[in-house]
Amino acid sequence: MKPVKVGLLGLGTVGTGVVRIVEGHQHDLMNKSGSPIEIAQILVKDKSKARNISVSEDKLTENAWDIIENPDIDVVVEVMGGIEQTKELMLAALERGKHIVTANKDLMALHGPEILQKAADQGCDVMYEASVAGGIPIIRTLIEGFSSDRITKIMGIVNGTTNYILTKMSQEGAAYDDVLKEAQQLGYAESDPTSDVEGFDAARKMTILGTLGFHANIALSDVTVRGISKVTKEDIAYGKKLGYEVKLLGIAERQDEHISISVQPTMVKQSHPLAAVNGVFNAVYVYGEAVGETMFYGPGAGEMPTATSVVADLVAVVRNSNLGVNGRRGFMPYKEKKLKTDEQIAFKNFILLHVEDKAGVLAKITQVFAEHEVSLESVLQHPNQANPLAEIIIITHDANQASMNKVLKQFESMPVVHAIKSVYRVEG
Ligand SMILES: NC(=O)c1ccc[n+]([C@@H]2O[C@H](COP(=O)([O-])OP(=O)(O)OC[C@H]3O[C@@H](n4cnc5c(N)ncnc54)[C@H](OP(=O)(O)O)[C@@H]3O)[C@@H](O)[C@H]2O)c1
């Protein structure tokens, strides 16, 4: 039987796992896909680099075009990362009729529509299961498992680094800077952690999930992003007292045909399954009109979990080839994108204020909420031992963002309000 030939772009963490699975599971993969799968060529930056897997020297190349222009290569598996140069290579591979499997969320979040359109034009497959939540098969689940349903909400813990930091802060009462430093020493956070801690990595993943869930082309710029670098151990402690855990949640919501999408640190009720997702684990909660609540949990990164998703895509491509259906049922958004306005986006809020500790202040504060028609679920006040100010914690009922912005603006100009210490979305 003629093997399907794979050109692997990248032999780092994920690429190494891909080689291990393809070589180690040959018999199973052949039976599942219908053909033997052979990794014929591998792109690396530096051929002389020491590797923790042995591959035949003559398969390695430092020139991507050796693979893209090789007529024997049927499928390009892209696990090298990068955006603009990688996009050029992907479009060139599709132009030559090669199918693509990629783990690259940056590429798919920024250029997904163009790449998917090219694939459709060429009758090729593009699969990207590993690009969101590494080892969790969430993309296939959204495309196929939920094809009968109408999804109204997707909430994801889709960045392991930030979940590790927030979990440590919660479990040990530690400060953000200390935990970040420790995460960097352990290799859970990059030396430049900006993309993770400021929420940009999660935003890219939510762009992909939102597009899949709501069948409209969500752009990265549609995602409102706030990271975790300003989350304090005090916020976490107050949250816990009130029954919440702080999690960096990506939230994509649809009401009628209007969509909102955001990434932000969120107070999640401890009884909600997302509150129990700890450490570097990922989870995606999906609410469908027919199915109700579902949640998918697992490793969001790492050599073998991520490679599992990549090779599953490879099996799907080979199976499609054997059935002669490549490119026939690729995912294509078919709905017009309509984003919610601030008047339409509504959720519960947690607000921590430092106010003057004297009679009548609480009444003034609650009056501001009433003026802007924001109703309150609970108000807690207690003196702060460290200074003469009182702390007030307010949890609102669902309030639209436009009204909340007006409330906060008014607080900024009130002499009795010394500081708006923190504001969080509340879920669960
Ligand atoms: N790591 C994870 O757990 C994970 C999870 C989900 C998704 N992903 C995605 O998977 C992709 C790969 O991640 P990774 O962690 O495996 O990266 P990595 O360990 O840094 O490996 C990258 C590989 O690509 C090669 N490479 C990079 N740029 C190249 C270039 N311009 N020309 C030739 N070769 C090049 C490198 O060659 P050398 O070996 O010679 O340096 C290396 O083998 C990224 O898009 C990432 O976002 C990773």
The ligand as a MOL file (V3000), in Angstrom:
LIG
                    3D

  0  0  0     0  0            999 V3000
M  V30 BEGIN CTAB
M  V30 COUNTS 48 52 0 0 0
M  V30 BEGIN ATOM
M  V30 1 N 4.5050 23.4460 22.9160 0
M  V30 2 C 3.2080 23.2270 23.1110 0
M  V30 3 O 2.8100 22.5980 24.0970 0
M  V30 4 C 2.1890 23.7030 22.1080 0
M  V30 5 C 0.8270 23.5070 22.3560 0
M  V30 6 C -0.1060 23.8940 21.3900 0
M  V30 7 C 0.3210 24.5190 20.2410 0
M  V30 8 N 1.6610 24.7340 20.0420 0 CHG=1
M  V30 9 C 2.0850 25.4010 18.7940 0
M  V30 10 O 2.8910 24.4800 18.0620 0
M  V30 11 C 3.8910 25.1940 17.3470 0
M  V30 12 C 5.2630 24.6400 17.7170 0
M  V30 13 O 5.4870 24.7950 19.0940 0
M  V30 14 P 6.7380 24.1010 19.8210 0
M  V30 15 O 6.5370 24.3400 21.2660 0
M  V30 16 O 6.9270 22.7210 19.3310 0 CHG=-1
M  V30 17 O 7.9400 25.0450 19.3040 0
M  V30 18 P 9.5020 24.7870 19.4340 0
M  V30 19 O 9.7790 23.7610 20.4750 0
M  V30 20 O 10.1340 26.1130 19.5460 0
M  V30 21 O 9.8980 24.1320 18.0220 0
M  V30 22 C 9.8930 24.8420 16.8260 0
M  V30 23 C 10.5600 23.9910 15.7620 0
M  V30 24 O 10.4630 24.6380 14.5040 0
M  V30 25 C 11.7540 24.8560 13.9590 0
M  V30 26 N 11.7130 26.1880 13.3600 0
M  V30 27 C 11.1920 27.3150 13.9080 0
M  V30 28 N 11.3040 28.3410 13.0620 0
M  V30 29 C 11.9140 27.8560 11.9590 0
M  V30 30 C 12.3150 28.4350 10.7310 0
M  V30 31 N 12.1080 29.7250 10.4720 0
M  V30 32 N 12.9070 27.6460 9.8210 0
M  V30 33 C 13.1420 26.3520 10.0880 0
M  V30 34 N 12.7560 25.7320 11.2190 0
M  V30 35 C 12.1670 26.4770 12.1510 0
M  V30 36 C 12.7380 24.7650 15.1070 0
M  V30 37 O 13.9910 24.3140 14.6110 0
M  V30 38 P 15.2470 23.9910 15.6040 0
M  V30 39 O 14.8310 22.7770 16.3640 0
M  V30 40 O 16.3940 23.7160 14.6850 0
M  V30 41 O 15.4100 25.2050 16.4530 0
M  V30 42 C 12.0410 23.7440 16.0090 0
M  V30 43 O 12.3720 22.4370 15.6050 0
M  V30 44 C 3.6750 26.6770 17.6910 0
M  V30 45 O 2.8390 27.2600 16.7160 0
M  V30 46 C 2.9450 26.6160 19.0200 0
M  V30 47 O 2.1390 27.7590 19.2730 0
M  V30 48 C 2.5980 24.3520 20.9460 0
M  V30 END ATOM
M  V30 BEGIN BOND
M  V30 1 1 1 2
M  V30 2 2 2 3
M  V30 3 1 2 4
M  V30 4 1 4 5
M  V30 5 2 4 48
M  V30 6 2 5 6
M  V30 7 1 6 7
M  V30 8 2 7 8
M  V30 9 1 8 9
M  V30 10 1 8 48
M  V30 11 1 9 10
M  V30 12 1 9 46
M  V30 13 1 10 11
M  V30 14 1 11 12
M  V30 15 1 11 44
M  V30 16 1 12 13
M  V30 17 1 13 14
M  V30 18 2 14 15
M  V30 19 1 14 16
M  V30 20 1 14 17
M  V30 21 1 17 18
M  V30 22 2 18 19
M  V30 23 1 18 20
M  V30 24 1 18 21
M  V30 25 1 21 22
M  V30 26 1 22 23
M  V30 27 1 23 24
M  V30 28 1 23 42
M  V30 29 1 24 25
M  V30 30 1 25 26
M  V30 31 1 25 36
M  V30 32 1 26 27
M  V30 33 1 26 35
M  V30 34 2 27 28
M  V30 35 1 28 29
M  V30 36 1 29 30
M  V30 37 2 29 35
M  V30 38 1 30 31
M  V30 39 2 30 32
M  V30 40 1 32 33
M  V30 41 2 33 34
M  V30 42 1 34 35
M  V30 43 1 36 37
M  V30 44 1 36 42
M  V30 45 1 37 38
M  V30 46 2 38 39
M  V30 47 1 38 40
M  V30 48 1 38 41
M  V30 49 1 42 43
M  V30 50 1 44 45
M  V30 51 1 44 46
M  V30 52 1 46 47
M  V30 END BOND
M  V30 END CTAB
M  END
